[in-house]
Amino acid sequence: MNPIMRIAEIFKLGKEKAESAMVPVSNTEDRKKANYRIVIISLTVMFGLTFIRYFGDAFYFYELLRIFGFRELPAELIASQHSELFRLGWWIFIVTVFYLIIPCLVVKFVFREQLSAFGLTFKGVFKDSWLYAIMLVIMIPVVLISAQGTGFQQKYPYYIFQHGEGLGVGFWTWELMYFFQFFSLEFFFRGFMLHGSKQRFGYYSIFFMCIPYCMIHFTKPLGETIGSIGAGLVLGALSLKSGSVWMGVIIHYSVAILMDMASLWFKGMI
């Protein structure tokens, strides 16, 4: 079976699994619970995205230090050779809190369900892994072409090199930290939102999830934003079928590293 037919089959199987999880219209009590869940998920997503947008800047980290009496420390951190890691580390912390920790707490203590039901499971994780590999191979020329653009090079990598700094400990520490952003993001969209809404929306939970997922790319190059729509739909269908977000984490993180390295290559830094 060729890859296109296989993708179509995966969408079909994902649809069947999602529809089998839907609450019947006749079941009024369960329907109310499903509606209640959508309200909780929607509020968590709205507040989470808002707080990430407004509190992800390291300015708030430095302000917190001042509030708690560490008035000299912010200036020392900014002047430090590791200032970029402090700046990005705060962003990763905020993202992890609102993409991962709070949604996990909602699942465990509000919905009273297992995290495995929301994509945090290794069961079936390598099902159709060859298809993820094909997606990665397809992305290589796309990234290499895009990385030659000025807008792309200005955006990536997020890590800003200090004068004379090469690909040393600071940069690779950032790349390791970067993983937690993608793990948290995949759980938030392809786990919490997708699997949390399938009882109410079935297969259409993919589209429910893709709207905010597309919107978080609005500050990025146009091609990447448009590509996020297709990627969101495919990764959503695969998550519905496999019940796991892990392969999405792997491919997302792999593409991100490729984007950083391609940008640095065309900037002549490696």
Buried (B, 14 or more C-beta within 10 A) or exposed (E): EEEEEBBEEBBEBBBBBBBEBBBEEEEEEEBEBBEEBBEBBBEBBEEBBEBBEEBBBBEEBBEEBEEEEEEEEBEEBEEEEEBBBBBBBBBBBBBBBBBBEBBBEBBEEEBEBEBBBBBBBEEEBEBBEEBBBBBBEEBEEBBBEBBEBEEBBEBBBBBEBEEEBEBEEBBEBBBEBBBBBBBBBBBBBBBBBBBBBBBBBBBBBBEBBBEBBBEBBEEBBEBBBEBBBEBBBBBBBBBBBBBBBBBBBBBBBBBBBBBBBBBBEBBEBE
